[in-house]
Amino acid sequence: MKLDDFDYHLPSDLIAQQPVEPRDSARLLSCLGHQHAHHIIRDLPDLLQPGDVMVVNNTKVIPALLTGTRGEGQARFTLLKRLGPDSWTAFAKPARKCPVGTIVTFADDFSCEVIGVEEGGGVSLRFSCSGTALDDAILRHGAMPLPPYIKRPDGPDEADESTYQTMFAKYSGAVAAPTAGLHFTDELTSALLANDIRFEEVTLHVGAGTFLPVKVDEIADHKMHSEWGSMSEETAARLNEARAEGRRIIAVGTTSLRICETIWQKSQSFTAFSGETDIFITPGFQVGSADMLMTNFHLPKSTLLMLVSAFSGYEFMMETYQLAVSEKYRFFSYGDACLLERRT
């Protein structure tokens, strides 16, 4: 398929700049039985069945946005992936003013040197501290790495520190939030548990590559970014049990689906896993790990729009997005969500 097959018109005023409060009051477009119905997130207990299992991503977003000085100017880095105890890859801005050898200072005792440059604004950085000391420095001096479509001229604000983090966040490593999980509250999870709807946790450290534009006309030529993920032996056993008993598995977000499907494709079952995945799910891919998917609305021409089109059918998803635009749903990370069934 062509990249243009995944384009759609989105008015800019539908791109959510702030989340609704409370989180579970966001709108939810139910797409069950290939029929559309309008709900809010708080309706989930009534839309699901006792015994259903919701798989959530427990990754925690680190404050991966670092701003410092380089000579007379400023430089901003969005950390991408750790290379070693003292080094990371990152996006640089302005990249053209950060050649190899550039020193950027973030604080009196915290700086980095650009040690490598790639096309598209990518750089490799070596920091002045290492290991846990580097982790601590990033926590002290970094800010939430909001995606570029959330406009904060002065940088992320204090509220973003909590609103861009899910209630399931445990293990630090993501540089972007698993946004479907942002809708959950203590009250909602309690209501789901009371209806015998269970939760299982996986980890996928979401990379900033999730926002990179696809630059090829033929989507089969796109090289997917890799991310680190894991599933415990206990979680795998419980998911296998649910599948054997005919209970539905619901992936909360595309990140949860990507790690589940990475594992499922190896043996058509769930097993313990820890490692990298660059799985690329596009129409024609037969998803087997989940029966349903709860997810936000994704960018035009994005790999995530390709994923949901594979999950629920290309034509149906294009109709769904047209409906969401016409009904003025809120899009992207701080926006509303939809509940999808797997195409059979």
C-alpha positions as CSV (number, residue, x, y, z in Angstrom):
1,M,0.0,0.0,0.0
2,K,1.0,3.6,-0.5
3,L,1.7,6.1,2.2
4,D,-1.0,8.4,0.8
5,D,-3.6,5.6,1.5
6,F,-3.2,6.6,5.2
7,D,-3.8,10.3,4.9
8,Y,-6.9,12.1,6.1
9,H,-7.8,15.7,6.8
10,L,-7.6,16.8,10.4
11,P,-8.6,20.4,11.4
12,S,-5.9,21.7,13.7
13,D,-8.4,22.6,16.4
14,L,-9.1,18.9,17.0
15,I,-5.6,18.3,18.1
16,A,-5.9,18.1,21.9
17,Q,-3.5,20.5,23.7
18,Q,-4.6,19.6,27.2
19,P,-6.3,16.4,28.6
20,V,-9.8,16.5,29.9
21,E,-10.3,16.2,33.7
22,P,-11.0,13.8,35.1
23,R,-9.2,11.5,32.8
24,D,-12.0,9.0,32.4
25,S,-14.4,11.7,31.2
26,A,-12.8,11.7,27.7
27,R,-14.9,10.5,24.9
28,L,-14.8,6.9,23.6
29,L,-15.9,5.9,20.1
30,S,-17.0,2.2,20.4
31,C,-16.5,0.3,17.1
32,L,-17.8,-3.1,18.2
33,G,-19.5,-5.3,15.6
34,H,-18.4,-2.8,13.1
35,Q,-21.0,-0.4,14.4
36,H,-20.2,3.0,15.9
37,A,-21.5,4.2,19.2
38,H,-20.6,7.3,21.2
39,H,-19.6,6.8,24.9
40,I,-17.1,8.1,27.5
41,I,-14.2,6.2,28.9
42,R,-16.1,5.7,32.2
43,D,-18.6,3.5,30.3
44,L,-15.9,0.8,29.8
45,P,-17.3,-1.5,32.5
46,D,-20.6,-1.7,30.6
47,L,-18.9,-2.3,27.2
48,L,-16.7,-5.2,28.4
49,Q,-17.5,-8.6,29.8
50,P,-16.6,-10.4,33.0
51,G,-13.4,-12.3,32.5
52,D,-12.0,-9.9,30.0
53,V,-8.3,-9.2,30.5
54,M,-6.9,-5.7,29.8
55,V,-3.2,-5.6,29.0
56,V,-1.6,-2.3,30.1
57,N,1.9,-0.9,29.5
58,N,3.7,-0.1,32.8
59,T,6.5,1.9,31.3
60,K,7.3,5.3,32.9
61,V,8.2,8.3,30.9
62,I,11.5,9.9,31.9
63,P,12.0,13.7,31.6
64,A,13.9,13.2,28.4
65,L,13.9,16.8,27.2
66,L,17.2,18.5,28.0
67,T,17.8,22.2,27.3
68,G,21.3,23.7,27.7
69,T,23.8,26.3,26.3
70,R,26.4,25.8,23.6
71,G,28.7,28.8,23.4
72,E,26.4,31.8,22.7
73,G,23.4,29.8,21.8
74,Q,20.9,27.2,23.1
75,A,20.5,23.5,22.3
76,R,17.7,21.2,23.1
77,F,17.9,17.4,23.0
78,T,15.2,14.8,23.2
79,L,16.8,11.6,24.5
80,L,15.9,8.5,22.4
81,K,17.9,5.5,23.5
82,R,20.6,4.7,26.0
83,L,23.8,3.4,24.4
84,G,25.9,2.9,27.6
85,P,26.4,4.1,31.1
86,D,27.3,7.6,30.0
87,S,25.8,7.9,26.5
88,W,22.5,8.3,24.7
89,T,21.2,8.9,21.2
90,A,19.0,12.0,20.8
91,F,17.2,14.4,18.5
92,A,19.0,17.7,18.4
93,K,17.5,21.2,17.9
94,P,19.0,23.1,16.1
95,A,20.8,20.0,14.7
96,R,22.9,22.0,12.2
97,K,24.5,23.9,15.1
98,C,25.4,20.7,17.0
99,P,28.3,19.2,15.0
100,V,30.6,16.6,16.5
101,G,32.7,18.1,19.3
102,T,29.9,20.5,20.5
103,I,29.8,20.9,24.3
104,V,26.4,21.6,25.8
105,T,26.0,22.6,29.4
106,F,22.8,22.0,31.3
107,A,24.1,22.9,34.8
108,D,27.4,23.6,36.6
109,D,27.9,19.9,37.1
110,F,26.1,18.5,34.1
111,S,27.1,18.7,30.5
112,C,27.5,16.5,27.3
113,E,29.5,16.3,24.2
114,V,28.2,15.5,20.7
115,I,30.2,12.4,19.6
116,G,28.2,11.5,16.5
117,V,25.8,13.0,14.0
118,E,23.2,11.3,11.8
119,E,20.8,12.5,9.1
120,G,17.5,13.9,10.2
121,G,18.7,15.6,13.4
122,G,19.9,12.5,15.2
123,V,23.0,12.8,17.4
124,S,25.0,10.6,19.9
125,L,25.9,12.2,23.2
126,R,28.4,11.5,25.9
127,F,27.6,12.9,29.3
128,S,29.8,14.2,32.1
129,C,28.4,11.7,34.5
130,S,27.5,8.0,34.3
131,G,25.2,5.3,35.5
132,T,22.8,6.2,38.3
133,A,24.4,9.6,38.6
134,L,23.4,10.3,35.0
135,D,19.9,9.0,35.7
136,D,19.6,11.4,38.7
137,A,20.9,14.4,36.6
138,I,18.3,13.7,33.9
139,L,15.6,13.6,36.6
140,R,16.8,16.9,38.0
141,H,17.3,18.9,34.8
142,G,15.0,17.2,32.2
143,A,11.5,18.0,31.3
144,M,8.6,15.9,29.9
145,P,9.2,15.2,26.2
146,L,5.8,16.2,24.8
147,P,5.2,15.3,21.2
148,P,5.6,18.2,18.7
149,Y,1.9,18.6,18.1
150,I,1.3,19.7,21.7
151,K,2.3,23.3,21.6
152,R,4.2,24.6,24.6
153,P,6.2,27.7,23.4
154,D,7.9,27.9,26.9
155,G,8.3,24.2,27.2
156,P,6.3,21.6,29.1
157,D,4.4,23.0,32.1
158,E,4.2,21.6,35.7
159,A,0.9,19.9,35.0
160,D,2.4,17.9,32.2
161,E,4.6,16.1,34.7
162,S,1.5,14.2,36.0
163,T,-0.9,14.4,33.0
164,Y,1.7,12.8,30.6
165,Q,2.2,9.8,32.9
166,T,-0.2,6.9,33.2
167,M,-1.4,5.5,36.6
168,F,0.3,2.2,35.7
169,A,3.8,3.8,35.3
170,K,6.5,1.8,37.2
171,Y,9.6,1.2,35.1
172,S,11.5,4.2,33.8
173,G,12.6,4.1,30.2
174,A,10.0,5.6,27.9
175,V,10.5,8.9,26.1
176,A,6.8,9.1,25.0
177,A,3.7,8.1,26.9
178,P,1.6,5.0,26.1
179,T,-1.3,7.4,25.7
180,A,-4.3,5.0,25.9
181,G,-3.3,4.4,29.5
182,L,-3.7,8.1,30.3
183,H,-7.5,7.7,30.4
184,F,-7.5,5.4,33.5
185,T,-8.3,6.5,37.0
186,D,-8.5,4.7,40.3
187,E,-12.3,4.9,40.1
188,L,-12.4,3.4,36.7
189,T,-10.0,0.5,37.5
190,S,-12.0,-0.2,40.6
191,A,-15.2,-0.4,38.6
192,L,-13.6,-2.7,36.0
193,L,-12.2,-5.0,38.7
194,A,-15.6,-5.1,40.4
195,N,-17.0,-6.4,37.1
196,D,-14.4,-9.2,37.1
197,I,-12.4,-7.5,34.3
198,R,-8.8,-8.1,35.1
199,F,-5.5,-6.3,34.4
200,E,-2.2,-7.7,33.2
201,E,1.0,-5.6,32.8
202,V,3.7,-5.6,30.1
203,T,6.5,-3.2,29.5
204,L,7.4,-1.4,26.2
205,H,9.6,1.6,26.6
206,V,8.1,3.9,24.0
207,G,10.6,5.6,21.8
208,A,10.4,9.1,20.2
209,G,10.6,7.3,16.9
210,T,6.9,6.7,17.3
211,F,6.5,10.4,16.1
212,L,8.9,10.1,13.2
213,P,7.2,10.7,9.8
214,V,7.2,7.8,7.3
215,K,9.3,9.1,4.4
216,V,8.8,6.3,1.8
217,D,5.9,6.1,-0.7
218,E,5.7,2.3,-0.4
219,I,5.0,1.5,3.3
220,A,6.7,-1.9,2.9
221,D,10.0,0.0,2.5
222,H,9.7,1.8,5.8
223,K,12.2,0.8,8.5
224,M,10.5,0.6,11.9
225,H,12.3,1.9,15.0
226,S,13.1,-0.6,17.7
227,E,11.9,-0.5,21.3
228,W,12.8,-2.5,24.4
229,G,10.0,-4.6,26.0
230,S,9.3,-7.4,28.3
231,M,6.6,-9.8,29.6
232,S,7.0,-11.9,32.7
233,E,6.5,-15.7,32.9
234,E,3.6,-15.2,35.2
235,T,1.8,-12.7,32.9
236,A,2.4,-15.0,29.9
237,A,0.8,-18.0,31.8
238,R,-2.3,-16.0,32.8
239,L,-2.8,-14.7,29.3
240,N,-2.4,-18.2,27.9
241,E,-5.0,-19.4,30.5
242,A,-7.4,-16.6,29.4
243,R,-7.0,-17.6,25.7
244,A,-7.6,-21.3,26.5
245,E,-10.8,-20.4,28.4
246,G,-12.1,-18.3,25.6
247,R,-11.8,-15.0,27.5
248,R,-11.1,-11.9,25.6
249,I,-7.7,-10.1,25.7
250,I,-7.9,-6.3,25.3
251,A,-4.7,-4.4,24.5
252,V,-4.7,-1.0,26.1
253,G,-2.8,1.0,23.5
254,T,-0.7,0.1,20.4
255,T,2.4,-0.3,22.6
256,S,0.8,-3.1,24.6
257,L,-0.3,-4.7,21.3
258,R,3.1,-4.4,19.8
259,I,4.9,-6.3,22.6
260,C,2.1,-8.9,22.9
261,E,2.2,-9.5,19.1
262,T,6.0,-9.7,19.1
263,I,5.8,-12.6,21.5
264,W,2.7,-14.2,20.0
265,Q,4.2,-14.4,16.5
266,K,7.0,-16.7,17.8
267,S,4.9,-19.6,18.7
268,Q,1.2,-18.6,18.6
269,S,1.3,-18.4,22.4
270,F,2.6,-16.1,25.2
271,T,6.0,-16.7,26.7
272,A,8.4,-14.8,28.9
273,F,10.2,-12.2,26.9
274,S,12.8,-9.5,27.4
275,G,14.4,-7.7,24.4
276,E,14.1,-5.4,21.4
277,T,11.2,-5.4,19.0
278,D,10.8,-3.5,15.7
279,I,7.5,-5.3,14.7
280,F,5.7,-3.4,11.9
281,I,2.0,-4.1,11.7
282,T,0.3,-3.1,8.5
283,P,-2.8,-4.2,6.6
284,G,-2.5,-7.8,5.6
285,F,-0.8,-8.7,9.0
286,Q,-2.8,-11.2,10.9
287,V,-2.9,-10.1,14.5
288,G,-3.4,-13.0,16.9
289,S,-2.5,-11.8,20.4
290,A,-5.5,-9.6,21.2
291,D,-9.2,-9.6,20.5
292,M,-9.8,-5.9,21.1
293,L,-7.7,-2.7,21.2
294,M,-8.4,0.5,23.0
295,T,-6.4,3.3,21.5
296,N,-6.3,7.0,20.9
297,F,-6.7,8.6,17.4
298,H,-3.4,8.7,15.5
299,L,-1.6,11.0,13.1
300,P,-2.2,10.9,9.3
301,K,0.3,8.7,7.5
302,S,1.6,7.2,10.7
303,T,2.7,3.7,11.5
304,L,0.1,3.6,14.2
305,L,-2.7,4.4,11.8
306,M,-1.4,1.5,9.7
307,L,-1.5,-0.7,12.8
308,V,-5.1,0.0,13.7
309,S,-6.0,-0.5,10.0
310,A,-4.5,-3.9,10.1
311,F,-6.3,-4.7,13.4
312,S,-9.9,-3.6,12.4
313,G,-9.7,-3.3,8.6
314,Y,-8.5,-0.5,6.4
315,E,-11.8,0.7,5.0
316,F,-13.6,0.5,8.3
317,M,-10.8,2.5,10.0
318,M,-10.9,5.2,7.3
319,E,-14.7,5.5,7.9
320,T,-14.1,5.6,11.7
321,Y,-11.6,8.5,11.4
322,Q,-13.9,10.4,9.1
323,L,-16.7,10.0,11.7
324,A,-14.4,11.0,14.5
325,V,-13.5,14.2,12.6
326,S,-17.1,15.1,11.8
327,E,-18.1,14.4,15.4
328,K,-15.2,16.6,16.7
329,Y,-13.4,14.0,18.7
330,R,-10.2,15.2,20.2
331,F,-7.1,13.7,18.6
332,F,-3.6,12.4,19.5
333,S,-1.9,12.0,22.9
334,Y,-4.2,14.2,25.1
335,G,-7.3,13.3,23.1
336,D,-10.1,10.8,23.1
337,A,-10.1,7.1,22.4
338,C,-11.7,4.4,20.4
339,L,-12.5,0.7,21.2
340,L,-11.8,-1.7,18.4
341,E,-12.5,-5.3,17.6
342,R,-10.0,-7.4,15.7
343,R,-11.0,-8.0,12.1
344,T,-11.8,-11.7,11.4
